[in-house]
Amino acid sequence: MNLVPQKDVAVVQVGDTNARTSALLSGAIQLAAYNAGDAASVKKLGLKVLADISDLPFPGSVMVTTDSYKKSNRQVVKQFVKSLVDIIRFVKTKPEETKRWLAQIYGDPDPGNLDGRYKTMQQIFPEYPYITKESIEEVLTLFREDGQLKKPIDADAFLDSSFLRDVEKEMKR
């Protein structure tokens, strides 16, 4: 939209989903970012979805560590990655338990909202959540445009899928 953050619009940290919704409804803010699964619940409140970015090559969340930690604690990092894959498997195979969990997290027991959040989770979480070089490049581009990144950096420097590859091989045996 050719808007410059902090020049054309003020970007502020408000809080979790409930805090963002309260801020919008009170008029304290005019725009907020939500998870794709929240579309149904915000529409019920009369809010308008301006854009759905779930199809963009942008990492919604990533797990990071330092090179020194992953070298000296390879088994711990691998177990952490395995736990992420286990959670995704749980979500994909146990819909009712997952919806109960979502109701607790969001403080929202509405069945329609829970169904929307669950369907979104089913769509956006692949069985093995590999991050792509393209998505890292998108983030680096944002940092460059914002002036936070002065020198060119290769996205591969941030990408280590070896832990996930190991977990995938073990789980497919």
CNS distance restraints for C-alpha pairs under 8 A (distance, minus, plus):
assign (resid   3 and name CA) (resid   7 and name CA) 7.94 0.50 0.50
assign (resid   3 and name CA) (resid   8 and name CA) 5.70 0.50 0.50
assign (resid   3 and name CA) (resid   9 and name CA) 7.17 0.50 0.50
assign (resid   4 and name CA) (resid   8 and name CA) 5.22 0.50 0.50
assign (resid   4 and name CA) (resid   9 and name CA) 6.84 0.50 0.50
assign (resid   5 and name CA) (resid   9 and name CA) 5.44 0.50 0.50
assign (resid   5 and name CA) (resid  10 and name CA) 6.36 0.50 0.50
assign (resid   5 and name CA) (resid  11 and name CA) 6.46 0.50 0.50
assign (resid   6 and name CA) (resid  10 and name CA) 4.65 0.50 0.50
assign (resid   6 and name CA) (resid  11 and name CA) 6.13 0.50 0.50
assign (resid  14 and name CA) (resid  19 and name CA) 6.46 0.50 0.50
assign (resid  14 and name CA) (resid  20 and name CA) 5.92 0.50 0.50
assign (resid  14 and name CA) (resid  23 and name CA) 7.68 0.50 0.50
assign (resid  15 and name CA) (resid  19 and name CA) 5.31 0.50 0.50
assign (resid  15 and name CA) (resid  20 and name CA) 6.10 0.50 0.50
assign (resid  16 and name CA) (resid  20 and name CA) 6.19 0.50 0.50
assign (resid  17 and name CA) (resid  21 and name CA) 6.16 0.50 0.50
assign (resid  17 and name CA) (resid  34 and name CA) 6.97 0.50 0.50
assign (resid  17 and name CA) (resid 106 and name CA) 7.56 0.50 0.50
assign (resid  18 and name CA) (resid  22 and name CA) 6.14 0.50 0.50
assign (resid  18 and name CA) (resid 106 and name CA) 7.58 0.50 0.50
assign (resid  19 and name CA) (resid  23 and name CA) 6.11 0.50 0.50
assign (resid  20 and name CA) (resid  24 and name CA) 6.17 0.50 0.50
assign (resid  20 and name CA) (resid  32 and name CA) 6.46 0.50 0.50
assign (resid  21 and name CA) (resid  25 and name CA) 6.13 0.50 0.50
assign (resid  21 and name CA) (resid  32 and name CA) 7.97 0.50 0.50
assign (resid  21 and name CA) (resid  42 and name CA) 7.84 0.50 0.50
assign (resid  22 and name CA) (resid  26 and name CA) 6.02 0.50 0.50
assign (resid  23 and name CA) (resid  27 and name CA) 6.15 0.50 0.50
assign (resid  23 and name CA) (resid  28 and name CA) 5.02 0.50 0.50
assign (resid  23 and name CA) (resid  29 and name CA) 5.68 0.50 0.50
assign (resid  24 and name CA) (resid  28 and name CA) 6.08 0.50 0.50
assign (resid  24 and name CA) (resid  29 and name CA) 5.16 0.50 0.50
assign (resid  24 and name CA) (resid  30 and name CA) 5.88 0.50 0.50
assign (resid  24 and name CA) (resid  31 and name CA) 6.88 0.50 0.50
assign (resid  24 and name CA) (resid  32 and name CA) 7.41 0.50 0.50
assign (resid  34 and name CA) (resid  38 and name CA) 6.26 0.50 0.50
assign (resid  34 and name CA) (resid  39 and name CA) 7.69 0.50 0.50
assign (resid  35 and name CA) (resid  39 and name CA) 7.65 0.50 0.50
assign (resid  36 and name CA) (resid  52 and name CA) 6.83 0.50 0.50
assign (resid  36 and name CA) (resid  53 and name CA) 7.86 0.50 0.50
assign (resid  36 and name CA) (resid  54 and name CA) 6.47 0.50 0.50
assign (resid  36 and name CA) (resid 117 and name CA) 7.55 0.50 0.50
assign (resid  36 and name CA) (resid 120 and name CA) 6.44 0.50 0.50
assign (resid  37 and name CA) (resid 113 and name CA) 7.88 0.50 0.50
assign (resid  37 and name CA) (resid 116 and name CA) 5.36 0.50 0.50
assign (resid  37 and name CA) (resid 117 and name CA) 3.87 0.50 0.50
assign (resid  37 and name CA) (resid 118 and name CA) 7.14 0.50 0.50
assign (resid  37 and name CA) (resid 119 and name CA) 7.35 0.50 0.50
assign (resid  37 and name CA) (resid 120 and name CA) 5.04 0.50 0.50
assign (resid  37 and name CA) (resid 121 and name CA) 7.24 0.50 0.50
assign (resid  38 and name CA) (resid  42 and name CA) 6.28 0.50 0.50
assign (resid  38 and name CA) (resid 113 and name CA) 7.12 0.50 0.50
assign (resid  38 and name CA) (resid 116 and name CA) 7.09 0.50 0.50
assign (resid  38 and name CA) (resid 117 and name CA) 6.20 0.50 0.50
assign (resid  39 and name CA) (resid  43 and name CA) 6.11 0.50 0.50
assign (resid  39 and name CA) (resid  49 and name CA) 6.90 0.50 0.50
assign (resid  39 and name CA) (resid 116 and name CA) 7.64 0.50 0.50
assign (resid  40 and name CA) (resid  44 and name CA) 6.37 0.50 0.50
assign (resid  40 and name CA) (resid 112 and name CA) 7.46 0.50 0.50
assign (resid  40 and name CA) (resid 113 and name CA) 5.90 0.50 0.50
assign (resid  40 and name CA) (resid 116 and name CA) 6.43 0.50 0.50
assign (resid  41 and name CA) (resid  45 and name CA) 6.76 0.50 0.50
assign (resid  41 and name CA) (resid 113 and name CA) 5.47 0.50 0.50
assign (resid  42 and name CA) (resid  46 and name CA) 6.73 0.50 0.50
assign (resid  42 and name CA) (resid  47 and name CA) 5.46 0.50 0.50
assign (resid  42 and name CA) (resid  48 and name CA) 7.45 0.50 0.50
assign (resid  42 and name CA) (resid  49 and name CA) 7.97 0.50 0.50
assign (resid  43 and name CA) (resid  47 and name CA) 5.05 0.50 0.50
assign (resid  43 and name CA) (resid  48 and name CA) 6.11 0.50 0.50
assign (resid  43 and name CA) (resid  49 and name CA) 7.30 0.50 0.50
assign (resid  54 and name CA) (resid 124 and name CA) 7.58 0.50 0.50
assign (resid  57 and name CA) (resid 134 and name CA) 6.51 0.50 0.50
assign (resid  57 and name CA) (resid 135 and name CA) 4.81 0.50 0.50
assign (resid  57 and name CA) (resid 138 and name CA) 7.20 0.50 0.50
assign (resid  58 and name CA) (resid 134 and name CA) 7.95 0.50 0.50
assign (resid  58 and name CA) (resid 135 and name CA) 4.57 0.50 0.50
assign (resid  58 and name CA) (resid 136 and name CA) 7.23 0.50 0.50
assign (resid  58 and name CA) (resid 138 and name CA) 6.30 0.50 0.50
assign (resid  58 and name CA) (resid 139 and name CA) 7.09 0.50 0.50
assign (resid  59 and name CA) (resid 131 and name CA) 7.09 0.50 0.50
assign (resid  59 and name CA) (resid 135 and name CA) 5.79 0.50 0.50
assign (resid  59 and name CA) (resid 136 and name CA) 7.29 0.50 0.50
assign (resid  62 and name CA) (resid 131 and name CA) 7.89 0.50 0.50
assign (resid  65 and name CA) (resid  69 and name CA) 6.63 0.50 0.50
assign (resid  65 and name CA) (resid  70 and name CA) 6.72 0.50 0.50
assign (resid  66 and name CA) (resid  70 and name CA) 6.33 0.50 0.50
assign (resid  67 and name CA) (resid  71 and name CA) 6.14 0.50 0.50
assign (resid  68 and name CA) (resid  72 and name CA) 6.23 0.50 0.50
assign (resid  69 and name CA) (resid  73 and name CA) 5.69 0.50 0.50
assign (resid  69 and name CA) (resid  74 and name CA) 7.74 0.50 0.50
assign (resid  70 and name CA) (resid  74 and name CA) 5.07 0.50 0.50
assign (resid  70 and name CA) (resid  77 and name CA) 6.36 0.50 0.50
assign (resid  73 and name CA) (resid  77 and name CA) 6.37 0.50 0.50
assign (resid  74 and name CA) (resid  78 and name CA) 6.08 0.50 0.50
assign (resid  75 and name CA) (resid  79 and name CA) 6.08 0.50 0.50
assign (resid  76 and name CA) (resid  80 and name CA) 6.20 0.50 0.50
assign (resid  77 and name CA) (resid  81 and name CA) 6.28 0.50 0.50
assign (resid  77 and name CA) (resid 163 and name CA) 7.43 0.50 0.50
assign (resid  78 and name CA) (resid  82 and name CA) 6.16 0.50 0.50
assign (resid  78 and name CA) (resid 163 and name CA) 5.34 0.50 0.50
assign (resid  78 and name CA) (resid 164 and name CA) 7.44 0.50 0.50
assign (resid  78 and name CA) (resid 166 and name CA) 7.93 0.50 0.50
assign (resid  78 and name CA) (resid 167 and name CA) 7.19 0.50 0.50
assign (resid  79 and name CA) (resid  83 and name CA) 6.19 0.50 0.50
assign (resid  80 and name CA) (resid  84 and name CA) 6.57 0.50 0.50
assign (resid  81 and name CA) (resid  85 and name CA) 6.52 0.50 0.50
assign (resid  81 and name CA) (resid 163 and name CA) 6.78 0.50 0.50
assign (resid  81 and name CA) (resid 164 and name CA) 6.35 0.50 0.50
assign (resid  81 and name CA) (resid 167 and name CA) 7.45 0.50 0.50
assign (resid  82 and name CA) (resid  86 and name CA) 6.13 0.50 0.50
assign (resid  82 and name CA) (resid 164 and name CA) 7.48 0.50 0.50
assign (resid  82 and name CA) (resid 167 and name CA) 5.95 0.50 0.50
assign (resid  83 and name CA) (resid  87 and name CA) 6.18 0.50 0.50
assign (resid  84 and name CA) (resid  88 and name CA) 6.35 0.50 0.50
assign (resid  85 and name CA) (resid  89 and name CA) 6.18 0.50 0.50
assign (resid  85 and name CA) (resid 127 and name CA) 6.86 0.50 0.50
assign (resid  85 and name CA) (resid 128 and name CA) 6.28 0.50 0.50
assign (resid  85 and name CA) (resid 129 and name CA) 7.62 0.50 0.50
assign (resid  86 and name CA) (resid  90 and name CA) 6.13 0.50 0.50
assign (resid  87 and name CA) (resid  91 and name CA) 6.21 0.50 0.50
assign (resid  88 and name CA) (resid  92 and name CA) 6.19 0.50 0.50
assign (resid  88 and name CA) (resid 125 and name CA) 6.84 0.50 0.50
assign (resid  88 and name CA) (resid 126 and name CA) 7.79 0.50 0.50
assign (resid  88 and name CA) (resid 127 and name CA) 6.47 0.50 0.50
assign (resid  89 and name CA) (resid  93 and name CA) 6.11 0.50 0.50
assign (resid  89 and name CA) (resid 127 and name CA) 6.74 0.50 0.50
assign (resid  90 and name CA) (resid  94 and name CA) 5.63 0.50 0.50
assign (resid  90 and name CA) (resid  98 and name CA) 7.68 0.50 0.50
assign (resid  91 and name CA) (resid  95 and name CA) 6.28 0.50 0.50
assign (resid  91 and name CA) (resid  98 and name CA) 5.68 0.50 0.50
assign (resid  91 and name CA) (resid 121 and name CA) 7.72 0.50 0.50
assign (resid  91 and name CA) (resid 122 and name CA) 7.49 0.50 0.50
assign (resid  92 and name CA) (resid 122 and name CA) 6.19 0.50 0.50
assign (resid  94 and name CA) (resid  98 and name CA) 6.09 0.50 0.50
assign (resid  95 and name CA) (resid  99 and name CA) 6.08 0.50 0.50
assign (resid  95 and name CA) (resid 118 and name CA) 7.40 0.50 0.50
assign (resid  96 and name CA) (resid 100 and name CA) 6.32 0.50 0.50
assign (resid  97 and name CA) (resid 101 and name CA) 6.29 0.50 0.50
assign (resid  98 and name CA) (resid 102 and name CA) 6.15 0.50 0.50
assign (resid  98 and name CA) (resid 118 and name CA) 7.50 0.50 0.50
assign (resid  99 and name CA) (resid 103 and name CA) 6.09 0.50 0.50
assign (resid  99 and name CA) (resid 114 and name CA) 5.85 0.50 0.50
assign (resid  99 and name CA) (resid 115 and name CA) 7.47 0.50 0.50
assign (resid  99 and name CA) (resid 118 and name CA) 6.63 0.50 0.50
assign (resid 100 and name CA) (resid 104 and name CA) 6.46 0.50 0.50
assign (resid 100 and name CA) (resid 109 and name CA) 7.99 0.50 0.50
assign (resid 101 and name CA) (resid 105 and name CA) 6.29 0.50 0.50
assign (resid 102 and name CA) (resid 106 and name CA) 6.00 0.50 0.50
assign (resid 102 and name CA) (resid 107 and name CA) 7.95 0.50 0.50
assign (resid 102 and name CA) (resid 108 and name CA) 7.89 0.50 0.50
assign (resid 102 and name CA) (resid 114 and name CA) 6.82 0.50 0.50
assign (resid 102 and name CA) (resid 117 and name CA) 7.85 0.50 0.50
assign (resid 103 and name CA) (resid 107 and name CA) 5.41 0.50 0.50
assign (resid 103 and name CA) (resid 108 and name CA) 4.99 0.50 0.50
assign (resid 103 and name CA) (resid 109 and name CA) 4.89 0.50 0.50
assign (resid 103 and name CA) (resid 110 and name CA) 7.85 0.50 0.50
assign (resid 103 and name CA) (resid 114 and name CA) 6.80 0.50 0.50
assign (resid 104 and name CA) (resid 108 and name CA) 7.06 0.50 0.50
assign (resid 104 and name CA) (resid 109 and name CA) 7.75 0.50 0.50
assign (resid 108 and name CA) (resid 113 and name CA) 7.62 0.50 0.50
assign (resid 108 and name CA) (resid 114 and name CA) 7.75 0.50 0.50
assign (resid 109 and name CA) (resid 113 and name CA) 7.73 0.50 0.50
assign (resid 109 and name CA) (resid 114 and name CA) 6.96 0.50 0.50
assign (resid 110 and name CA) (resid 114 and name CA) 6.20 0.50 0.50
assign (resid 111 and name CA) (resid 115 and name CA) 6.03 0.50 0.50
assign (resid 112 and name CA) (resid 116 and name CA) 6.26 0.50 0.50
assign (resid 113 and name CA) (resid 117 and name CA) 6.20 0.50 0.50
assign (resid 114 and name CA) (resid 118 and name CA) 5.98 0.50 0.50
assign (resid 115 and name CA) (resid 119 and name CA) 6.02 0.50 0.50
assign (resid 116 and name CA) (resid 120 and name CA) 6.19 0.50 0.50
assign (resid 117 and name CA) (resid 121 and name CA) 6.25 0.50 0.50
assign (resid 118 and name CA) (resid 122 and name CA) 6.25 0.50 0.50
assign (resid 119 and name CA) (resid 123 and name CA) 6.33 0.50 0.50
assign (resid 120 and name CA) (resid 124 and name CA) 6.07 0.50 0.50
assign (resid 121 and name CA) (resid 125 and name CA) 5.84 0.50 0.50
assign (resid 122 and name CA) (resid 126 and name CA) 7.92 0.50 0.50
assign (resid 125 and name CA) (resid 129 and name CA) 6.62 0.50 0.50
assign (resid 128 and name CA) (resid 164 and name CA) 7.26 0.50 0.50
assign (resid 128 and name CA) (resid 168 and name CA) 7.05 0.50 0.50
assign (resid 129 and name CA) (resid 164 and name CA) 7.94 0.50 0.50
assign (resid 130 and name CA) (resid 161 and name CA) 6.83 0.50 0.50
assign (resid 130 and name CA) (resid 164 and name CA) 7.29 0.50 0.50
assign (resid 131 and name CA) (resid 135 and name CA) 7.00 0.50 0.50
assign (resid 131 and name CA) (resid 136 and name CA) 7.83 0.50 0.50
assign (resid 131 and name CA) (resid 159 and name CA) 7.74 0.50 0.50
assign (resid 131 and name CA) (resid 161 and name CA) 7.84 0.50 0.50
assign (resid 132 and name CA) (resid 136 and name CA) 6.66 0.50 0.50
assign (resid 133 and name CA) (resid 137 and name CA) 6.18 0.50 0.50
assign (resid 133 and name CA) (resid 155 and name CA) 6.00 0.50 0.50
assign (resid 133 and name CA) (resid 156 and name CA) 6.60 0.50 0.50
assign (resid 133 and name CA) (resid 159 and name CA) 7.16 0.50 0.50
assign (resid 134 and name CA) (resid 138 and name CA) 6.37 0.50 0.50
assign (resid 135 and name CA) (resid 139 and name CA) 6.65 0.50 0.50
assign (resid 136 and name CA) (resid 140 and name CA) 6.29 0.50 0.50
assign (resid 136 and name CA) (resid 155 and name CA) 5.78 0.50 0.50
assign (resid 136 and name CA) (resid 158 and name CA) 7.67 0.50 0.50
assign (resid 137 and name CA) (resid 141 and name CA) 6.05 0.50 0.50
assign (resid 137 and name CA) (resid 155 and name CA) 5.70 0.50 0.50
assign (resid 138 and name CA) (resid 142 and name CA) 6.44 0.50 0.50
assign (resid 139 and name CA) (resid 143 and name CA) 6.44 0.50 0.50
assign (resid 140 and name CA) (resid 144 and name CA) 6.16 0.50 0.50
assign (resid 140 and name CA) (resid 149 and name CA) 7.60 0.50 0.50
assign (resid 140 and name CA) (resid 153 and name CA) 7.77 0.50 0.50
assign (resid 140 and name CA) (resid 155 and name CA) 7.61 0.50 0.50
assign (resid 141 and name CA) (resid 145 and name CA) 6.08 0.50 0.50
assign (resid 142 and name CA) (resid 146 and name CA) 6.09 0.50 0.50
assign (resid 143 and name CA) (resid 147 and name CA) 6.20 0.50 0.50
assign (resid 143 and name CA) (resid 148 and name CA) 5.08 0.50 0.50
assign (resid 143 and name CA) (resid 149 and name CA) 5.36 0.50 0.50
assign (resid 144 and name CA) (resid 148 and name CA) 5.88 0.50 0.50
assign (resid 144 and name CA) (resid 149 and name CA) 4.66 0.50 0.50
assign (resid 144 and name CA) (resid 150 and name CA) 6.58 0.50 0.50
assign (resid 145 and name CA) (resid 149 and name CA) 7.98 0.50 0.50
assign (resid 153 and name CA) (resid 157 and name CA) 7.59 0.50 0.50
assign (resid 154 and name CA) (resid 158 and name CA) 7.94 0.50 0.50
assign (resid 155 and name CA) (resid 159 and name CA) 6.82 0.50 0.50
assign (resid 156 and name CA) (resid 160 and name CA) 7.87 0.50 0.50
assign (resid 161 and name CA) (resid 165 and name CA) 6.10 0.50 0.50
assign (resid 162 and name CA) (resid 166 and name CA) 6.14 0.50 0.50
assign (resid 163 and name CA) (resid 167 and name CA) 6.28 0.50 0.50
assign (resid 164 and name CA) (resid 168 and name CA) 6.03 0.50 0.50
assign (resid 165 and name CA) (resid 169 and name CA) 6.19 0.50 0.50
assign (resid 166 and name CA) (resid 170 and name CA) 6.29 0.50 0.50
assign (resid 167 and name CA) (resid 171 and name CA) 6.08 0.50 0.50
assign (resid 168 and name CA) (resid 172 and name CA) 6.11 0.50 0.50
assign (resid 169 and name CA) (resid 173 and name CA) 6.53 0.50 0.50
